Amino acid sequence: MIEDDLAIGRALLAVFQDEGHAVIWVRMADGVLARLQAEPFDAVLLDLGLPDGDGAQLLRAIRAAGLSLPVLIMTARDSLEDRLNGFNTGADDYLIKPFEIPELLVRLRAIVRRANGNADGGWSFGELVLDEGRLLVTRAGTPLSLSRTEFALLLALVKEPGRVLTRAELEQGVLPHSEGTLDVHISNLRKKVGERLIRTVRGVGYMAQRPHE
């Protein structure tokens, strides 16, 4: 937990300890990245306004270092631009202060479950959340309108982020009963989820990558 406010930090520390969580609480950004690289953590709670820098800069450094652990931003910055910037920087969720403790705990459990794989049929990738059971995709909380084929393609890529799925894998596993070519479906999907989320590896296939990678 990176939170400089003493009152908030002490209150949250007590809550988490009562819930049975082991918590490391720091009040500055300095040294956080090195510690995250040296020790295993389930999640990060991150305030944006820190005495020695901006939390968004720290989050960029965390993602640039290749750390994919879930990050929940908790901040008083409540504008739409701030929230979108948070997700685009690599946050898994964004909670505006003041907040209710039960909501924080629910959101925290949700991002940890998603980070550990399939969570109640859900998969998380950056600001995208895929509900496999309901064939539903949201981006920063906003539902997207995807066809069954587009959803299946996105799900296949998100399940194995960073791995190149060959054209043959995608065509045989996703497209055997679909009309249209793989390239057409990928093009349509990119228009809906963002051009940079799906990387083309020429002559091989496609892979999912986070915008900051």
N, C-alpha and C positions, 0 to 999 in steps of 0.2 A: 504494500500500500504506500503510494507516494502522495502525501497530503501534508501541507505545511501548517494548516490550521490546528492548533492544539485541541480545542474543544471538539471539533469534528473527529480528529484522529483518535483521541482518547475514547470517545463514544463508540466509534466503529470498532476499535480494538477490543473493547469489552464485549460488544455484540458477537464478533467473530470468535472470540475465545469461548464465549458461552455456547456457541454453535459447534464447538469442537475443532475449529480450524487453527492451524499454526500460522501465525502472521508475523511478517517482518514489516515494521513501519519505519519509513524514513521521511524526512521533511524537505529534502533537497534532491535535485537530479544528479548531482555529482556522485559518481561511484555506482549508480544503479545499473548501468549497462554491464559493467564488469561483473557485478554480482549475479545478474541474470544469466550471464554466460557461464558462470562458475557453478551455480547451484540450480537444481530442478525446482521449478515453481509451477503451480497449476494455473495461475492467472495473475494479472496485474490490475490493480485499481489505481487510476492515474488522474490526479488533479492537473489542470492546465496552467494555472497561475502559481508558479514556484519561485522562491526567492532568488535562485541562481539561474533562471532560464525559463523558457516556455515548455510546457509539457508536450506540446505537439512536436517540438524539435527532438525531444527525448524519444517519442514514439517513432519518429522517422529513423532515428539511429537504431532503435530496437529492430525494426523491420529490415533496415539496410544490413544489419548484422546477420540476417537470416533466421532470427528468432520468430517462431510462429505461435507462441503461447498466446492465449486470448487476453485482450486488453479491454477493460471497461473504463471509459472516461467518465469522471464525475466532476462537474464544473458548473459555475454560475453563468457561463456563456450560453445564452439560450436562443440566439438567432439561427435561422435556417442555414445561413452561410457557415456559421460556426459548426453546426452539426454535420453538414455535408463535408466540410474540411476535415472534421474528426474521422469520419468514415473513410474518406479518400486517403487520409494519412495512414490508415491501417487499423483503426479501432474496430472492435467487434460489436461494441454497443456504446451508447452515449446516454448518460443520465444527468438531468439538470437539477442543480441544487436550488432550493431545498427539496429533498426527496424523502419518501417514507422508507424506513428500514426494511419492511417486508418486500417492497418492490426491488430494492437493491439486492437482497438475498436471492430473490427469484431470478433476476437478470443474471446475477453472477453464476448461479447453478446452471442456467441455460447455456451460457457461453462455454462453460467448462465441459458440459455434456457434448456440445457440438464439436468442440476441439478434440474430444476423444473419439470422434467418429460419428456413427449414425446415432442420433439422439431422438428417439421417438419418431423415427422416419425423417429427421431433419439433418440437413448438411449446411454448414456455414462456409462462405468463401468471401473474405473481405466484407463488403456491405450487402452481399447477396445471401439470402437464406432460402434454401430449397426444402420444401415439405414434400417428401417422396410419396407419402400416403395420399395426399390431396392433389398432387401434381401442381403445386402452387409455388411461385417464386416471388419474393419481395426484394426490392433494392432500397436500402435505407428506410425500410418500413413501408414502401410503396409497392403495391402488387404490380407485376408485369404480366402482359398477355403473351404467353408462349404457346405454340402448337405442341401437340404430344411429341412430335419428332424433335422439335427444338429443345423441349424439356429433357428428353432422353439424352440428347447430345450433351447438353450442359451438365447433366448429372454424371454422365460417364467421365467427362473431363474433370469435374470438381472432386469426384471420388479419388482421383489420383493426381493431385496438383503437382506440377513440376515434371511429370512423366509424359513423354511424347506418345500419344496414341496414334498408331499407324492408320492410314486411310483404310486398309483392309479390316482392321479391328472395328473401326467405327461403321464402315459400310455393312459388315456382316452382323455386328451386334446391335446396331441401332436402325439401319435403313432398309433391311430386307423387304419390309412391307410398306415402305413409304415412297411417295412420288417425289420426283426431283432429285438432283444430284447432291452429293455431300457438300460441294462448294457453295451451292445455292443456300442450303440450310445453314451453313456456318455464317455466310454473309448476312442472312436475315437475323440470326441469333446475335451477331456482333452489334447490329443496329439497336438491339433492345437492351443488351447487358453492358455494352461498352466495347469499343474497338480493341482496347489494350488487354482485356481479360483473356482473350484467346489468341495465342501466338501460333503463327504458321511456321513449321519447320519444313522448308522446301524439300520436296522429293521424299518426305517421310510421312508427315501427318500434322497433328495439332496438339497443343497442350494448354492447360489453364495456368495462368500466371497472375499474381497480384499486381496491381498498377504500379507499385513502388519497386518491383523486382526488375 
